[in-house]
Amino acid sequence: MTIERFSVATYGSARIVHAPVVRAGNWVFGTGLRAVDASGQLDQGVLRMGRPLDAPPKAEREAAYIFSAMQRQLQAAGSDLSRVARLDQYYPDWPAVDPYHCARKAAMKGKVSPSTSVLVEGLLNTDADMDIQVMAATADSGFEVGPVASPTLGAPKESGYSPCLRAGDLIFVAGQLARDSSGNIAPEARVPDTQLWKGTRIKLETDYLIRERLVPALEAGGSELGLILKAQVYLSHEADLPAFLQVWEQAFGGKAPPTTIVPVRHPAFGTRDATLEVNVIAAHASARDRVVDIDCDVELISRNMVPARRFDDLLFCAGLMAIDRDGLAPAARISAGTPYFDDSTGAQMADILEKAGKIFAAAGSDLNNVVRALHFQTDLSTFSNAYEKWRMVIGDVGLPFSSVQVNPSLFVPGAELIVDLIGYVSVSTKE
């Protein structure tokens, strides 16, 4: 079986071919969902240029458009909104979040799946307020999709999402912050206000988030830390990376699961004081034997991390960057004397796709079977340079991608790209 693409559209003179919805086996992925027409422009009915301040607010109109389209797209791919297992949202500005929540709750009839919302620097449509990702089970999968009750976990009432959900043998945990029942960062997760060096804030926050948020959520869902297939981590202080990794890796006995770590602005999350948000996908304990580590020689942001994990026919990769042991990959370095002769973004994407190709090959697949590609970039003006490298690998079949602009610095001097991939491994190639 191969993946199926839906609603494929071509944007702009660069002929960017977007496959916003992809079906792979028992799962449907929606990626880079924005309120755009067939040309990639924001829908005129959403903008209402002549009367932009008509009710409902523009962000709510935008979200309603996205969810209406999402329902049609999911149905075309054999799923629907009731089978959504996960949502991820990126916004350039926080005032759009509450209007989005209103439209989302209405569309999902109050039953909102695990969610992660992050503030970023920019989207591919400069007049868009949101960029949405969704993952849903197919109707014919036979998977029961439903929230997992946890006495210790909650979610903000205004957002209405489930903190944890099980779909088949996958457990989805919403983006977690180191907050207590008040919604604020827990006292144990911060240095006391009157102290300067009574602990390291990011270590305290990471430890609390793991112990008091992730572990209880996973246990409620019948899983555990060792069964995490993929984690996404958003850090609002780039310099916190090494201290975060110390605590993160220690929690997994020195070998972290595939993890994508992205530096974002501060504040970036629903709790203003939070500096860290983490979401995970894990396997149920009964499916432990179906978790396969994919080990291959690729340089990651941490040497103590599994490059990828396969679960049945899904492949979850760690965040990929154009780096080696000394820093930025040599091919991506710009000569100070001839800066106009080089394309660092394109060179970085080429290096990343080479790494990704090794991982997919080790898992028994290839890059034509990417079902989600998230690009985190320092500058979206170079997006087409990055996309062109995809075209050289997969042609014009349509890439299920989203690209958002984040921090101007990505941990390694000169780095411009972090790429987060999920792939599909067909039964025939696994055998």
C-alpha positions in Angstrom: 0.0 0.0 0.0 1.2 3.5 -0.8 0.2 6.8 0.8 -2.7 8.7 -0.8 -2.6 12.5 -1.2 -5.7 14.7 -1.1 -6.5 18.3 -2.1 -3.1 18.7 -3.7 -2.5 22.4 -4.8 0.3 24.3 -6.5 1.3 27.7 -5.1 3.1 30.7 -6.7 5.7 31.1 -9.4 8.0 28.7 -7.5 5.3 26.1 -8.1 5.2 24.8 -4.5 3.2 21.6 -4.6 1.4 21.1 -1.2 -0.4 17.9 -0.2 -2.3 19.2 2.8 -3.9 15.8 3.6 -2.3 12.4 3.4 -3.7 9.0 4.2 -1.2 6.3 5.3 -2.6 3.0 6.4 -4.9 3.6 9.3 -4.0 7.3 9.7 -4.8 10.6 8.1 -2.4 13.5 8.5 -3.4 17.1 7.8 -0.4 19.4 7.6 -0.1 23.2 7.0 -3.8 23.7 7.1 -4.6 27.4 6.6 -7.7 29.3 5.4 -6.4 29.5 1.8 -8.0 29.2 -1.6 -6.7 27.0 -4.5 -4.0 29.6 -5.3 -2.6 29.6 -1.7 -4.0 33.1 -0.9 -6.0 33.7 2.3 -9.7 33.3 1.5 -11.5 36.6 0.6 -14.5 35.6 2.7 -12.3 35.2 5.7 -10.5 38.5 5.1 -13.7 40.6 4.3 -11.5 43.4 3.0 -14.4 45.8 2.8 -15.6 45.1 6.3 -12.8 43.4 8.2 -14.4 44.2 11.6 -17.6 42.4 11.0 -18.4 39.7 13.6 -17.2 37.1 14.3 -13.6 38.2 14.6 -11.3 37.5 11.7 -9.4 34.8 13.6 -12.6 33.0 14.4 -13.7 33.2 10.7 -10.3 31.8 9.8 -10.6 28.9 12.2 -14.1 28.1 11.2 -13.0 28.0 7.5 -10.1 25.6 8.4 -12.3 23.2 10.4 -15.0 23.2 7.7 -12.4 22.3 5.1 -10.7 19.9 7.5 -14.0 17.9 7.9 -14.4 17.6 4.2 -10.8 16.6 3.7 -10.8 14.1 6.5 -14.0 12.5 5.1 -12.5 12.3 1.6 -9.5 10.4 3.2 -11.8 8.1 5.2 -11.9 9.8 8.5 -13.7 12.7 10.2 -13.4 15.2 13.1 -14.7 12.6 15.7 -11.6 10.5 15.0 -9.0 13.2 15.5 -6.3 12.1 17.9 -4.1 15.2 17.9 -4.0 18.9 16.9 -1.0 21.3 16.8 -1.4 25.0 16.2 1.1 27.8 15.4 0.1 31.5 15.8 2.1 34.7 15.1 0.1 36.6 17.8 -1.7 35.5 20.9 -5.0 37.5 20.4 -5.9 34.9 17.8 -5.9 32.0 20.2 -9.2 32.5 22.0 -11.2 33.1 18.8 -9.6 30.0 17.4 -10.7 28.0 20.5 -14.3 29.2 20.0 -14.4 27.9 16.5 -12.6 24.7 17.3 -14.9 23.8 20.2 -17.9 24.5 18.0 -16.6 22.4 15.1 -15.5 19.5 17.4 -18.7 19.7 19.4 -16.8 20.3 22.6 -14.7 17.1 22.3 -11.3 18.6 21.5 -8.4 16.2 21.1 -4.9 16.7 22.7 -3.5 20.0 21.5 -0.4 22.0 21.5 -0.4 25.8 20.8 2.8 27.7 20.3 3.5 31.4 19.3 5.9 31.7 16.4 7.5 34.5 14.4 5.7 34.1 11.2 3.7 31.9 8.8 3.9 31.3 5.0 0.8 33.4 4.6 1.7 36.8 6.1 -2.0 37.7 6.7 -2.9 34.3 8.4 -3.4 34.0 12.1 -2.9 30.3 12.4 -1.4 27.2 10.9 -2.9 23.8 11.9 -1.7 20.2 11.9 -4.1 17.3 12.6 -3.7 13.5 12.9 -6.8 11.2 12.8 -7.6 7.5 12.7 -9.5 6.2 9.7 -13.0 5.0 10.0 -12.1 1.5 8.8 -9.1 1.2 11.2 -11.4 -0.2 13.9 -9.5 2.0 16.4 -11.5 3.3 19.4 -10.6 7.0 19.7 -11.3 8.6 23.1 -9.9 10.6 26.0 -8.1 9.0 28.9 -9.2 10.1 32.4 -6.5 11.3 34.7 -7.2 12.5 38.2 -4.1 14.7 38.3 -4.2 16.2 34.9 -6.4 18.9 33.5 -6.6 21.4 30.7 -7.6 25.1 30.6 -11.4 25.2 30.5 -11.3 27.9 27.7 -9.5 25.6 25.4 -11.5 22.5 26.2 -9.0 19.9 25.0 -8.3 16.4 26.4 -4.9 16.2 28.0 -4.5 12.6 27.0 -6.2 10.3 24.4 -5.9 6.8 23.2 -6.4 5.8 19.5 -5.8 2.1 18.9 -2.5 1.4 20.5 -1.2 4.9 20.3 -1.3 7.3 23.3 -1.4 11.1 22.5 -0.4 13.5 25.3 -1.2 17.2 24.8 1.4 19.9 25.1 2.4 20.0 28.8 3.7 22.9 30.8 5.2 22.7 34.3 2.1 24.1 35.9 0.0 23.0 38.8 -3.8 23.0 39.3 -3.9 26.8 39.4 -2.7 27.0 35.8 0.5 28.8 36.9 4.0 27.4 36.9 4.3 25.2 40.1 6.5 26.6 42.9 8.6 23.4 42.7 9.4 24.2 39.0 10.9 27.6 39.6 13.7 29.2 41.6 12.2 31.1 44.5 11.5 34.7 43.7 14.0 36.0 46.3 16.8 33.7 45.2 19.4 33.9 42.4 20.9 30.5 42.3 18.8 28.1 44.3 18.5 25.6 41.5 18.5 26.1 37.7 15.1 27.1 36.4 15.0 25.0 33.2 16.1 21.9 35.2 13.4 22.4 37.8 10.8 23.1 35.1 11.8 20.0 33.0 12.0 17.7 36.0 8.5 18.8 37.3 7.0 18.6 33.8 8.3 15.0 33.4 7.3 13.8 36.9 4.1 15.6 37.4 2.7 15.9 33.9 4.1 13.5 31.4 4.4 10.4 33.6 0.9 10.6 35.1 -0.6 11.2 31.6 1.3 8.2 30.2 0.4 6.0 33.1 -3.3 6.9 32.8 -3.1 5.9 29.1 -1.4 2.6 29.9 2.0 3.7 28.7 5.3 4.9 30.2 8.3 7.0 29.4 10.2 4.2 27.7 7.4 3.8 25.2 7.5 7.3 23.8 7.8 7.2 20.1 8.2 10.9 19.5 8.5 14.1 21.5 8.3 17.7 20.5 9.9 20.2 22.8 9.6 24.0 22.5 12.1 26.1 24.5 11.6 29.8 24.9 15.2 30.4 25.9 17.7 28.9 23.4 20.5 29.0 26.0 18.6 26.4 28.1 19.3 23.6 25.7 22.2 21.9 27.4 20.6 22.0 30.9 17.3 20.8 29.4 19.1 17.9 27.7 20.8 16.8 30.9 17.4 16.3 32.7 15.6 15.0 29.6 18.2 12.3 28.8 18.6 11.3 32.5 14.8 10.6 32.6 15.3 8.0 29.9 18.3 6.4 31.4 20.7 8.3 29.1 19.0 7.5 25.8 16.2 9.9 24.8 13.4 8.9 22.4 13.3 10.7 19.0 12.8 14.3 20.0 12.5 17.6 18.0 13.6 20.6 20.0 12.6 24.0 18.7 13.6 27.4 20.1 10.7 29.9 20.2 10.1 33.4 21.5 9.3 34.2 25.1 6.5 34.1 26.1 5.4 31.4 23.7 2.8 29.4 25.6 -0.6 29.8 27.3 1.1 30.3 30.7 3.1 33.5 30.3 5.9 32.5 32.7 6.4 29.0 31.1 9.7 28.5 29.3 9.1 24.9 28.1 6.3 22.9 26.5 6.4 19.2 25.6 4.0 16.9 23.8 4.5 13.2 23.1 3.1 10.2 21.1 3.7 6.9 22.8 2.8 3.2 22.4 0.4 1.4 24.8 2.2 -1.1 27.0 0.4 -4.0 25.4 2.1 -3.1 22.1 5.6 -2.9 23.5 7.0 -5.5 21.1 5.9 -3.4 18.1 8.2 -0.5 19.0 11.4 -0.7 16.9 14.4 1.6 17.3 16.0 2.8 14.0 19.7 3.3 14.6 21.8 4.8 11.9 24.8 7.1 11.6 23.2 10.6 11.6 24.3 13.6 13.7 21.5 14.9 15.9 21.3 17.9 18.3 22.2 15.3 21.0 24.3 12.1 20.7 22.2 10.5 23.3 19.0 10.2 21.3 17.4 7.5 19.1 17.2 8.8 15.5 13.8 7.3 14.9 11.3 4.8 16.1 8.9 2.7 14.0 5.6 1.6 15.3 3.7 -0.7 12.9 3.7 1.2 9.7 4.5 4.7 11.1 8.0 6.1 11.4 8.7 8.9 13.9 12.0 10.8 13.4 14.0 13.0 15.7 14.4 16.7 14.6 17.0 16.9 11.9 19.6 19.7 11.3 22.5 20.3 8.9 25.1 19.7 11.6 28.1 17.6 12.3 30.3 17.1 15.4 31.9 20.5 14.8 28.9 22.6 14.1 27.2 23.6 10.8 27.7 21.0 8.0 30.7 22.2 5.9 28.6 22.3 2.7 26.2 24.8 4.3 28.9 27.3 5.5 28.9 30.6 3.8 32.2 32.1 2.7 32.6 35.6 4.2 34.3 36.8 0.9 31.7 35.4 -1.5 28.4 35.3 0.4 26.3 35.7 -2.8 27.6 32.6 -4.4 26.2 30.2 -1.8 22.7 29.0 -0.9 23.0 28.0 2.8 19.3 27.2 3.1 19.3 24.9 0.1 22.6 23.3 1.3 21.2 22.7 4.7 18.0 21.1 3.4 20.1 18.9 1.1 22.1 17.7 4.1 19.0 17.2 6.2 17.3 15.1 3.4 20.5 13.0 3.1 20.2 12.2 6.8 16.4 11.6 6.5 17.0 9.3 3.5 19.4 7.2 5.7 16.8 6.9 8.4 13.9 6.0 6.1 16.1 3.4 4.3 17.1 1.8 7.6 13.4 1.6 8.4 12.6 0.0 5.0 11.0 3.1 3.4 12.0 6.2 1.4 11.3 9.9 1.3 8.4 9.5 -1.0 6.6 8.1 2.0 6.9 11.3 4.2 3.4 11.9 5.6 4.3 15.1 7.5 7.2 17.5 7.1 7.4 20.4 9.6 10.0 23.0 8.8 11.1 25.4 11.5 13.1 28.2 9.9 14.9 31.3 10.9 13.7 33.1 7.8 10.7 32.2 5.6 11.9 34.2 2.7 14.2 31.3 1.9 11.5 28.7 2.1 11.4 28.1 -1.7 15.2 27.3 -1.6 14.5 24.6 0.9 11.4 23.2 -1.0 13.4 22.9 -4.2 15.6 20.3 -2.5 12.5 18.3 -1.8 11.5 18.6 -5.4 14.8 17.1 -6.5 14.1 14.0 -4.3 10.3 13.4 -4.6 9.4 15.4 -7.7 6.0 17.2 -7.9 3.8 14.6 -6.3 3.0 17.0 -3.4 4.7 17.4 -0.1 2.6 17.3 3.1 4.5 20.3 4.7 4.2 23.2 6.9 6.8 25.9 7.5 6.9 28.4 10.4 9.4 31.0 11.3 10.9 30.7 14.7 13.9 32.1 16.5 16.6 33.8 14.4 19.1 31.4 16.0 18.7 27.6 16.1 21.2 26.3 18.7 24.1 26.0 16.2 25.7 29.1 14.7 24.6 29.5 11.1 21.8 26.9 11.4 18.6 28.0 9.6 16.4 24.8 9.6 15.1 22.2 11.8 13.0 19.5 10.1 10.5 17.2 11.9 9.4 14.2 9.9 6.8 11.4 10.2 6.9 8.7 7.6 5.1 5.5 6.4 6.6 2.1 6.1 4.4 -0.2 4.0 3.9 -3.8 5.0 5.6 -5.1 1.8 8.7 -3.1 2.5 8.9 -4.1 6.1 8.8 -7.8 5.0 
